C-alpha cells in the first residue's frame, strides 16, 4: 500500500469512529429516594450443587474431547500401519500411537466413572 492510501484510510477511520461509538447516558428506572438494586448481576455457582454441576459439565467436555482425540489418533495409527510398508521403525511408531490412544480412552472412561460416582454419592448424602 502506498503512503497516500494509508493516510486516507487512517483519516476515514478517525471520521467514522466517533459515529460508531454511541454515547451512553446513565438512565435509571429508580424513583428519587428509592435505593437501587445491585449494579452487577451475580454469575456463577451460588450453592454447592451449582458448583458440582459446573464441575460435572467441565469434566463431560473433557472426556468428550478426549474421546474425539482418541478416535483421531486411532485413525492416525491405522494410517501409520498401512503406510509403514514393513518398516520396523514406522510400525513401532504406529503401535505407540495406538497405545496412547487406548490410554486416552481409558482416561476418558475413568473420568466419566469418577464423575458419576461423585454425583451419586453427593445425591445420596444430600437426600
Secondary structure in CASP SS format (residue, H / E / C, confidence):
PFRMAT SS
TARGET T0000
AUTHOR 0000-0000-0000
METHOD secondary structure of the structure
MODEL  1
X C 1.00
X C 1.00
X H 1.00
X H 1.00
X H 1.00
X H 1.00
X H 1.00
X H 1.00
X H 1.00
X H 1.00
X H 1.00
X H 1.00
X H 1.00
X H 1.00
X H 1.00
X H 1.00
X H 1.00
X H 1.00
X H 1.00
X H 1.00
X C 1.00
X C 1.00
X C 1.00
X C 1.00
X C 1.00
X C 1.00
X C 1.00
X C 1.00
X C 1.00
X C 1.00
X C 1.00
X C 1.00
X C 1.00
X C 1.00
X C 1.00
X C 1.00
X C 1.00
X C 1.00
X C 1.00
X C 1.00
X C 1.00
X C 1.00
X C 1.00
X C 1.00
X C 1.00
X C 1.00
X C 1.00
X H 1.00
X H 1.00
X H 1.00
X H 1.00
X H 1.00
X H 1.00
X H 1.00
X H 1.00
X H 1.00
X H 1.00
X H 1.00
X H 1.00
X H 1.00
X H 1.00
X H 1.00
X H 1.00
X H 1.00
X H 1.00
X H 1.00
X H 1.00
X H 1.00
X H 1.00
X H 1.00
X H 1.00
X H 1.00
X H 1.00
X H 1.00
X H 1.00
X H 1.00
X H 1.00
X H 1.00
X H 1.00
X H 1.00
X H 1.00
X H 1.00
X H 1.00
X H 1.00
X C 1.00
X C 1.00
X C 1.00
X H 1.00
X H 1.00
X H 1.00
X H 1.00
X H 1.00
X H 1.00
X H 1.00
X H 1.00
X H 1.00
X H 1.00
X H 1.00
X H 1.00
X H 1.00
X H 1.00
X H 1.00
X H 1.00
X H 1.00
X H 1.00
X H 1.00
X H 1.00
X H 1.00
X H 1.00
X H 1.00
X H 1.00
X H 1.00
X H 1.00
X H 1.00
X H 1.00
X H 1.00
X H 1.00
X H 1.00
X H 1.00
X H 1.00
X H 1.00
X H 1.00
X H 1.00
X H 1.00
X H 1.00
X H 1.00
X C 1.00
END
